[in-house]
Amino acid sequence: MEPVNGTSSPAWAKVVDQTRCIGCHACTTACKSENEVPLSVTRTYVKYVDTGVFPEARRSFQVTRCNQCAKPPCVDACPTSAMFRRADGIVDFDKSACIGCKACIAACPYDAIFINPEDHSAEKCNFCAHRLDIGLEPACVVVCPTEALLVGDMNDPSSKVAGIINRDPVAVRRPEKETLPKLYYKGADQVTLDPLAAQRPGGGLFMWSEQGEMDHGVPAGHPGPWNSSAAAVLSYDIPHTAPWDFRVSLYTWTKSIAAGAYLVPLLLILTGALDPAGPLWTSAAPVLAGAFLALTGAILIWDLEHPTRFHLIFRRPQWRSWLVRGGFIIGGYGAALAAHFAATLAGTSPPPWLGWLGGGLAVLTAVYTAFLFGQAKARDMWQNPLLPAHFLVQAGVAGGGVTTIAALALAAPAAVTEAALLTFAASSAAHVLMIAGEVLMPPPTAHARLAEREMTHGRFSRWFRLGVLGALVGAAAPWLGWTVVPLGLVALLAYEHAYVQAGQSVPLS
């Protein structure tokens, strides 16, 4: 291990010399042994890519692990500081504080974090910090037979690591993400550094195994023959899993209803279409919004790997995380809805200021998920500046639909039902226009283009087409009648599912 310069805190970095790597997997085995990493997951592994055509072919290796970023998006996304950056630059984790929300996995551009199947907490490579702290080298460095792995202090000019970084051509993975990785590759091929440079092997047949369809899996490599390096084919990789499943898709839908069920009646009051003393506003709006808000919270807790720890979001919040901010927004919105309904039970009309407060919190409830998705820096399709507006429009669709049904159930005046149905139709039309804009505009990156293709023509195309068809029908609701509202609501859920899952469908490593 390289000496530390003086008494100041070191700035640990690692160099992987791919010109020396022989692909022996000793680093993977040593890491599993040292850190008791169970089967099916790994902190470090070696990817193989074959380039060329026989007899002129070569094999490139890449040692793949956490990049120990100077600006780690996983730390910003973690709601409880279970992921944290030490003074010496190592990004470490505290399993006792992990709630298993998987926000760190969604945020990591390098697919380096996983949920341990035995303790259900997030973990990754941490440079064997427990060994560095007592003056030992990481296990992978010790066992590497060709000294392809080096760890040292970037602040120490006499260290080999600092010498290589400051003198030799080195590369990092996905520099466009601006995370400032501290894992440097010397002599690495672009076909290994770029997760989309090599195409998938035919039939999923890898060097030692087949990678069939795994539950909620993300296939490795580029899915088509138009990858950036035509003769490059993956020969060995490990399977990866998308962090968020159908429960996150369902949560976005119930949250849209929770926000819209209050916003749309408030809009109808402001336009004069609804009497604020009527039951649709005094009772139905807070009850419907509150019920779906409670359902939203239940789904979020259900999605956690440690659901009994959900209270840590409020007890030890990490305020840069939009999971924390969203949790407090939902909590505040729920309190406003409870106050609204309490006023009704007390026989008094909810004061106008309460409606404005509840409306503002409903808007925040509708749009905060866009910022949560924005923190998932790994998912290019979600880095959309119009996403907050689109989530607000979706709340209009959901709110217009449930308000129409509530107006019919309460035998409200026909003008109220017509106004709610018109809001549903107008929001559906705006929803269609925003989808068209997202799909027809050229995607900004290859990652976003592949995710969009997976949504419109791939595994999630059926959900997407149902979502678009239902929105088109919903836009014609004033002519077709209220019976199309249930289809519009189901279609909104279908679109949400396609969008959430397709955004996670592109390989990152």
N, C-alpha and C positions, 0 to 999 in steps of 0.2 A: 504494500500500500504506500502511496506517495506521501511524503511528510507534509504537515500543515505549516504554512508560513506564519511564524510568530505565534502569538496567542489569540489572534482574531479568529472568529468562526470561519471554518472552511466553506467553500462553495463547491460542493461535490458535483462532479460530472463524470460521464462514462464515454469512452471511445470504443466503438466496435470496428475492428480492422477486418473488413470482409475479404481482404486479399489473403488473410491468414486462415479464415474460417474454413473448416473441412466438413461442416454439417454433421458432426458426430452426436449432437444432442446431449453432450455431457452437461452443459449449462442447464438444460431443462431438467435433467434427472437430479442434479445437485440442488437446484432450487426447490423441487418437490420434496426432497429429503430434508433439507434444512428448515423449510417453512411449513412442513406437513400439509402440502397442498394436495387435496384429494383428487381422485380420478375424475375425468370429464372436464376439468378446468385446469388452467395453467397460467403462471405468472410470466413465464418466458418460454419461447419456443423458436424453432428455426424453420423458416419458410423456404421452399425450394421452387425455383423457376427454371425451366428448360428453354433455351433459346437456340434457334437455328434449325436446320434440316439435316438429318443423317446423310453423310458421315461427318458433316461440319456442324457440330452442335456443342453446346457447353451448358453447364449447370451453375446457376447463381444462388447464393445463400443470403438470407437476411435474418439476423437475430432480432426477434421482435419482443418488445416489452414496454413498460411505462416509460415515457419520455422525460419525466421529472421536469415539467415545464416551469419556467420562471413566472409565467402568467397562466396558472393551471385553471382551465374552465371547470374542472370537476370540483375544485375548492369553492369557486363562486356559486356553483349550483347546489352544493350540499346544504341542506336546511339546518343541520345540527352541528356543523363543524366536525363531523366524523372524518371527513377528508380535510387535511390541513397541511400547510407548508411550513416546515421547520426553518429555524434561523440559518441553517446550513444549506438550504435550498432543496432538501429532500421533501417530496410530497408523500406524507405518511397517512395512516388511517387509524382510527380508534373504533374498534368493533363494538365496544360497549355503548357508543353513542349512535351507531348506525341504526336507522329505522327501516332500511331496505327499500327506499323509494325509487332507486335506480336512476335518479336524476344525474348522478355522476357518470353512469355508463352512457346515458344519452348525450352528455356533454363532451365526453372524451373523443377527440378526433382520431385516436389511434387504436380504439377498441382494446384498450389495455386493462380495463376493469371488469370484474365479474362478480357474481354472487356465489359465495362458497356454499355448495349444496348441503354441507353438514351443519354450519352455524348460521346460515342465511344472512350473512353480513357481506358487505362489499369489501373486496381486497384486490391487491395488485402488487407488482414489484415495488419495493421501497428501498432498493439498493442494499438490502440486508442491513438496515439501519442499526439493528441490535448488535451486529458484528462491528460495524464502523465505530460505534460508540465506545467499544473496548479495544480499539486498535487493530481489529482484524479486517481482512478483505472480504467482500461478498463471496458467497459460496460458489457462484458461477465463475468468478475471476480465478479462484483457487484451482478449480478443476480443469479449466480450459487447457488442453494439451499444446496448443500452438500460440498461446498468449494473444489470442485475438480480442480478448476483453481486458480493458484497462479502466480502473477507477482512480480518480485523483482530485486534487484541489485546483480549481481553475485560477484561484488567487495566488497560487504558488508557482512562480515562473520556472522553478527548477523541476517541476513535476513533468513526467512524460505526457500526461494528459494535456496539460497546458501547452507543452511544446508542440504536440500534434495539432491541437485546435488552432494555435496561433501561427503555425508554419505550413501545414499541409492542407491540400484541398479536402475539405470534409463537407458532408451534407447532412441535412435533417429531413425528417419526414413531414410533409404537408406544411411547409413554411408559410403558405398563404393564410393559415389559421392564426398566425401571429401569437402563438403560445410561447415562443422562445424556448424550444426544447433544449435540454441539457444531456441528451443522448445523441452523440455525433457518430456518423458513419464515414469511415475511410475506405475508399475503393468500392463502394456499393454501386450496383447497377440500378438504373432507373426502373428496370422491369420488376425489381423487388420493392423499391421505395414507393412507387406509385401503385396503390391497390387495384387500379383499373388498367394497368399496362399489360398484364398477362391475361389471356382468356382462360376460361374454365375448361378442364379436360372433358372430352366427350363422355357422356353417360355418368358423369360424376366419379370417374375412375381415377383415383390418385395412386401415388407410388406404392403404398402399402395397404390401401383400403379403398372402399367406396364411401362416399359421403352422400347418402340418400337424403330424402326429404326429412329433415328433423323438425320437431315441434317448434314453431315460431323461429325457424332458423334463417340465417342470412348466408346464402351461398357465397363462396369466395371467388375472387377474380371477376373479370369482365364477362358479361353474359353473352356477348356476340362476337362475330368475327371481325368487327370494326374497331377492335381495341387499338391502343396507340402503338403497340409493338406487335406486328402481325405474326411473327414467328415465335412469340413467347407464350408458353403454356405452363400453368401451374402444375407441378408434379407432387408437391406435398404442402398441406396447410392444415389448420385445425378448424373445426366447426365453430361458428359464432351464433349467438342468440340475440335477437332484437330485445331491447330492455322492456318496452311497454307493449302489453298485449291488448286484447279487446276491451279490457276494463278501462283503459285510458280513452279509447274511442267512445265508450258508453258514458264516461264522465263528462266529456266535452258536450255530449248531447243533453244530459240531464242538467248540466250547468246552463246551457243555452235556454232551456225551458224555465229554470229557476229565475234567470235574469229577465227573460222576455215576459213572463207571466205578470211581472210588476211594471215593467217599462211600457208595455202596450196599453194597459188600462190608464196609466198616467198620461200617455200621449193622447188617448181619446178624451181625457178630461181637459187637457190643454187646448184641444181643437174644438171643444164644446160638444162632442158627440156623446159623452157619458156624464151622467149626473154623479158628482162626487159623494152624494148621500146614498146612492144605490148599493145594493148588496154586491155587485160585481167588483166595486172598488173597496168597500169597507170590509168585506169578508173573503170573497173568492180570491182576490189578488194576493193578499198576504198568506192565505192558506195554501193555495197552489204553489206559489213561489217558495214558501217555507218547506212544504213537503218535498219538492224536488231539490231544494237546497240540502235538506237532511239526507236525501238519497245520494246526492253528489258527495257529501262528506263520507257516507258509509262506503261508497265505491272507492274513494281515495284510500280509506283505511284498509279496505279489503285488498287493495293492490300492494300494500306494504308487505315486505318479507317479515317484518317485526311489527304487526299491527298493534300489539299492546304498548309499543313505545311511541305511538303517534303524538302523545302529549309533549314529547321533547321538542316538537316544532315550536311550541309556545313557551316551554320552560327554558330552553337554551337556543333561542333563534339566532341564525346567522343571516343578517339582514340583506346581504347581497342576493340571496336566493329568492327567486320568484315563487318557490313553493311556500316559503315563510310569508312573503308579502301577500300571496294569494290566500293563505290560511287566515291571516288577520282580516283581509277584505271580506272573505266569506263569513268570518265570525261577526264582523261589524254589520254586514248585511242581514245576517240572521237576527241580530239584536234589534235592528230597525224594523224588520218584519214582525217580530214578537211585540214590539211597542205599538205598532200599527194595529195588530189584532187585539191587543189588550185594551186599547182605546175603544175599539168596537164593542168588546165585551162589557166595558164600563158604561156603554150607552152614549158615548160621545163620538163625534166625528173626528177622525185623525186630523191633527192640525196640518196646515199646508206645508210648514217647514219640515215635518216628518216625511211627507211625500217627496219633497225635494231631496232630502237626505237619503231616503231609500232609493230614489231614482238614480242618484249619483253613485251609490254603492252598487246598484244593479248594473250600471254601465261598467264599472271597474270589474265586477264579477264576470261580465261577459268577455272583457278584452284581456284580462291579465294573463290568460293562458297563451296568448300570442307572445308575450314576453318570456314566459316559461319555456315555450318552444324555441324562442330566439336564443336562450341560454344553452340550448343543445347545439353547440357550435359544430358538431360533427355532421349535422343533418342540413345539407345545403338547401333543400326544398323548403324548409321551414324558415329560412332567413329572408322572409318576405316583408317589406315595410308596410304592405297593405293588409297584413294578417290581422292586426287589431280591428281595422274597419270591417273586415270580412267576418270576424267573430261577432261583431255588433250586429251586422246584417243577419247572421244566423240566429241571433237572439230574437230579432224581429220576426223571422219565419216561425220559430218555435213559440214565441209569445203570441203572435197573431193567431196561430193554430189553436192553442189551448184556450185563449180568450174567446175565440169563436165558439168552441165547444161549451165553455162555461156559460156564455151568454145564452146559448140555446137551452142548456140545462136549467138556467134560472128564469127562463121565459122573459128575457130582457126585451125591450122594444126592438122592433125590426131594424131601426136605424143603427142601433148599437151593434147588432150582429153584422149588419152590412159593413159598418166601419171597421170592425175587427177583421172581417173577411178580406176587405180591401187592403188592410195593413199586411195581412198574410200574403196576399197576391203580390203587392208591391215589393215586399221583402224577398219573396221567391224570385221575382224578376231580377232584382238587384243581385241576388245570390248567383243566378245563372250568368249574369254579365261578369261578375267577378271571377267565376270559374273559367269563363271563356277567356278573360284577360290573362289569367294565370297559365292556361294551357296553350294559348296561341302565341303569347310572347316568347321569344327565344330564351331558354333557360340560361342563367348566367354562368353555370359551370357544367362540366360533364357529369358530376355527381347529381346535380339537380335534374339534369336531362334524363338520366337513367331512372331516378326515383319517379319522375313524372311519367315516363314510359311504363314503369311497373304499375302505376295507378291507372293509366288510360288503356293500356294494351296487354298488361301482364297479369300477375296473380290476383290483383285487386280490381280488375277492370269490370267485373260484374257488379261489384258494389258501387263503383264509380258511375256506371251507366244507369243503374237504378236511381242513384242520387240525382243525376242530371235530369232523367226522365220525370221523376217525381217533382223536381223543382219547376220544370216546364209546365207540367199539369197544374201545379199550385199557382203559377202565374196567371192561369186562366180561370181561377176560382170564382171571380165575379160572374162568369158566364156558366160555369159547370156546377156551381153550388158548393155548399159546405161539405158535401160527401167526399170531396177530394182532400180534405184537410188531413185525415189519418194517413193517406198515402204520402202527403207532403212531409209529415212528421217522420214516418218510417224512412223516406228517402233521405231526409237530412241525416239521420243516424247512419245510413249506408254510406253517404258521402264522407261523413266524419271518419268512419272506419277505414275507408280507402285512403284518405289523406294521411291519417295518423300512421297506418301500417306501411304505406308506400314510402313515407319519409324515412323509415328505418330499414329499407330493403337493400341499400347499396353497401357493399363491403368497404371497410375502412382500413384494413391492414393487409 
